């Protein structure tokens, strides 16, 4: 017997391109805030990723918005209340909301990824895997270390730190130490020894990019499933015949710019990031891999 699946009705929301005195998305977000307060939000999500981008640009959280909307009779009063708490000017808070909504449909999400490890002290999730590139999301709690000093012969191992900070040990003797806070990009090309850890009080999260894949995804799956398999990774110097690899200065470190923005364009990897998304492009890749970070 077929069962009917009931879906809650969507509230009446203003169009995605509606503006309020130059503020993008704000009218629709006010509608959602009122619906959430009244219990009529239905299947709509608040805050959704578009809401979160709008809130970040305004410089407030969803609770502040809700408080202002709850005590305001109309849009004009909401806007006065928001300006009273110090939201950014409309020009600074502008974004193309419909375009951002469209872009979200093509992004990779941690919730849709393939879980490799899910423990209190660490998580690893495959976001995207193909021959040209594998991208994972990882989290380490305080004191967790990655593999000991190792190198890859045939692929680049790159990192973009999302939150917290990673500590890298780089070079033949681990002589170069780099603290990489959120927004930092680190790329270890083939032949450069490296290791990493979290030695700070807060958790650290990052995107790890292996290009080409060089059996990295298969290695992770094998480790998860109890079927270990090798990939292009060698402990230094035990598995390299005494070869300690290229100098530490060959590792690329790009510090974060304003709002954790970054643009790196190398021969085998391009990474463009801001506080809302990270785009990874490699030669021969099926398409850019875009990660939503809000």
C-alpha positions in Angstrom: 0.0 0.0 0.0 1.4 3.4 -1.0 1.8 5.9 1.8 1.3 9.6 1.2 4.2 11.7 2.3 3.1 15.0 3.7 5.2 18.1 3.1 4.7 21.2 5.1 3.6 24.2 3.0 6.2 26.8 2.2 5.5 30.3 3.6 4.9 33.2 1.3 8.3 34.7 0.7 9.3 37.6 -1.4 11.4 36.9 -4.6 15.1 36.1 -4.3 16.1 39.3 -6.1 13.9 41.6 -3.8 15.9 44.3 -2.1 15.2 46.7 0.8 16.8 50.1 0.5 19.7 48.5 -1.5 20.1 45.5 0.8 20.1 42.2 -1.2 18.0 39.2 0.1 16.9 41.1 3.3 13.2 41.2 2.4 13.1 37.4 1.9 15.1 36.8 5.1 12.7 39.1 7.1 9.8 36.9 5.8 11.5 33.8 6.9 12.3 35.2 10.3 8.7 36.1 10.8 7.6 32.6 9.6 10.0 30.9 12.0 8.7 32.9 14.9 5.1 32.1 14.0 5.8 28.4 13.4 4.8 28.6 9.7 8.3 28.1 8.2 7.3 24.7 6.8 10.0 23.1 4.7 11.9 26.4 4.3 15.3 26.6 6.0 16.4 29.5 8.1 19.2 30.3 8.2 20.0 28.7 4.8 23.4 29.2 3.1 22.1 32.3 1.4 20.8 33.7 4.7 24.2 32.9 6.3 26.0 34.8 3.6 23.6 37.8 3.9 24.0 37.8 7.7 27.8 37.6 7.5 27.9 40.6 5.1 25.5 42.5 7.4 27.7 41.7 10.4 25.0 40.2 12.6 23.9 36.7 13.6 20.5 35.1 13.1 19.4 35.7 16.7 20.0 39.4 16.4 18.0 39.5 13.2 15.2 37.6 14.9 15.1 39.9 17.8 14.9 43.0 15.6 12.2 41.5 13.4 10.1 40.4 16.4 9.8 43.9 17.8 9.2 45.6 14.4 5.9 46.2 12.7 7.2 46.6 9.1 10.3 46.6 6.9 11.1 50.2 7.6 11.2 49.6 11.4 13.3 46.4 10.8 15.8 48.4 8.8 16.0 51.1 11.5 16.5 48.5 14.1 19.2 46.8 12.2 21.0 50.0 11.5 20.8 50.8 15.2 22.8 47.6 16.0 25.4 48.6 13.4 24.8 46.6 10.2 27.1 47.3 7.3 26.1 49.8 4.6 24.1 48.4 1.7 27.0 48.8 -0.7 29.3 46.7 1.5 26.6 44.1 2.1 25.6 43.7 -1.5 25.8 40.3 -3.2 24.0 38.7 -6.2 21.6 36.5 -4.2 20.0 34.5 -7.1 23.5 33.8 -8.6 24.7 32.6 -5.1 21.7 30.4 -4.9 22.5 28.9 -8.3 26.2 28.4 -7.4 25.2 26.5 -4.3 23.6 23.8 -6.4 27.0 22.9 -7.9 29.0 22.9 -4.6 30.2 20.0 -2.6 28.9 19.6 1.0 30.4 17.9 4.0 27.0 16.4 4.8 26.9 14.7 1.3 30.5 13.5 1.5 31.9 9.9 2.1 32.8 9.4 5.7 36.2 7.8 6.3 36.7 8.6 10.0 34.2 9.9 12.5 35.7 9.9 16.0 35.8 12.4 18.9 39.4 13.3 18.1 39.2 13.4 14.3 37.0 13.3 11.2 37.9 12.7 7.6 35.3 13.0 4.8 35.9 12.6 1.1 34.2 15.5 -0.7 35.3 14.7 -4.2 37.4 11.9 -5.8 38.5 11.4 -9.4 41.8 10.5 -11.1 42.8 14.1 -11.4 42.2 15.3 -7.9 40.8 14.1 -4.5 39.5 16.7 -2.0 38.8 15.8 1.6 37.5 17.7 4.7 39.3 16.9 8.0 39.1 17.9 11.6 41.7 17.3 14.3 41.2 18.0 18.0 44.0 19.3 20.2 47.1 17.1 20.2 46.2 15.0 17.1 49.0 14.4 14.7 49.0 13.4 11.1 51.5 11.0 9.5 55.1 11.4 10.5 57.6 13.1 8.1 56.8 11.7 4.6 56.9 12.6 1.0 55.0 11.9 -2.2 56.9 11.2 -5.4 54.2 11.7 -8.0 51.6 14.1 -6.6 51.1 17.4 -4.8 49.7 17.4 -1.3 48.0 20.7 -0.5 46.0 22.2 2.4 43.6 25.1 2.9 42.9 25.7 6.5 39.2 26.5 7.2 39.3 27.1 11.0 41.8 26.9 13.8 45.5 26.4 12.9 47.7 23.6 11.6 51.4 23.3 12.5 53.5 22.0 9.6 57.0 20.5 9.9 58.7 20.7 6.5 61.9 19.7 4.8 64.6 16.9 5.0 65.1 17.3 8.7 61.8 18.9 9.5 63.7 22.1 10.0 61.0 24.5 8.7 58.1 24.9 11.0 55.0 26.8 9.8 51.9 27.8 11.8 49.0 28.0 9.3 45.9 29.8 10.7 42.5 29.8 9.0 42.8 31.1 5.5 46.4 29.8 4.9 47.2 27.7 1.9 50.2 25.2 2.1 51.3 23.1 -0.9 54.0 20.3 -0.6 55.1 19.4 -4.2 56.4 16.0 -5.1 59.6 15.1 -3.2 59.2 17.5 -0.3 59.0 15.9 3.2 56.2 17.2 5.4 54.1 16.4 8.5 51.3 18.3 10.3 49.5 18.4 13.6 47.2 20.4 15.8 49.1 21.6 18.8 46.6 24.4 19.8 43.7 24.6 22.1 40.9 24.7 19.5 40.0 22.1 16.8 41.4 22.7 13.3 39.5 22.0 10.1 40.9 22.0 6.6 40.6 20.9 3.0 43.2 18.5 1.8 43.9 18.4 -1.9 45.8 15.5 -3.6 46.5 16.1 -7.3 46.6 13.8 -9.0 44.8 11.4 -6.8 47.6 8.8 -6.9 45.4 6.2 -5.2 44.8 8.5 -2.1 41.0 7.9 -2.1 41.5 4.1 -2.4 44.0 4.3 0.4 41.6 6.1 2.7 38.8 3.6 1.9 41.0 0.7 2.5 42.1 2.0 5.9 38.5 2.5 6.9 37.4 -0.9 5.7 40.3 -2.8 7.2 41.9 -3.5 3.8 45.2 -1.5 3.9 46.6 -0.6 0.5 49.6 1.4 -0.4 49.6 4.7 -2.2 52.2 7.3 -3.3 53.5 8.1 0.2 56.8 7.2 1.8 58.2 7.8 5.3 61.4 9.8 5.5 64.0 8.3 5.6 62.9 4.8 6.3 61.0 4.2 3.1 63.0 6.5 0.8 66.4 4.7 0.8 67.9 7.5 2.9 66.7 10.1 0.5 65.3 13.0 2.5 63.8 14.9 -0.4 63.8 18.4 -1.7 64.5 21.5 0.4 61.9 22.9 2.7 61.9 26.1 0.8 60.1 24.4 -2.1 56.9 24.2 0.0 54.5 27.0 -1.0 52.9 28.9 1.9 50.3 31.6 1.1 49.1 33.6 4.0 45.4 34.7 4.1 44.3 38.0 2.8 41.4 40.2 3.8 38.4 38.1 5.0 40.6 35.0 4.6 40.6 35.5 0.9 43.2 33.8 -1.2 44.2 33.2 -4.8 46.9 30.7 -5.8 47.6 29.8 -9.4 50.2 27.1 -9.9 51.0 24.8 -12.8 49.1 21.8 -11.4 46.6 23.5 -9.0 44.5 26.6 -8.7 42.8 27.5 -5.4 40.6 30.6 -5.0 39.0 31.2 -1.6 37.0 33.7 0.4 35.1 33.4 3.6 32.1 31.9 1.8 33.6 29.3 -0.6 36.7 27.6 -1.8 37.2 26.7 -5.5 39.7 24.0 -6.5 40.7 23.6 -10.2 43.3 21.2 -11.7 44.3 20.5 -15.3 42.3 17.5 -16.6 39.8 17.7 -13.8 36.1 17.1 -14.7 35.1 20.5 -13.3 36.1 22.9 -10.6 35.4 21.6 -7.1 33.6 24.2 -5.1 33.2 23.9 -1.3 30.7 26.0 0.6 32.2 27.0 3.9 29.2 28.7 5.5 
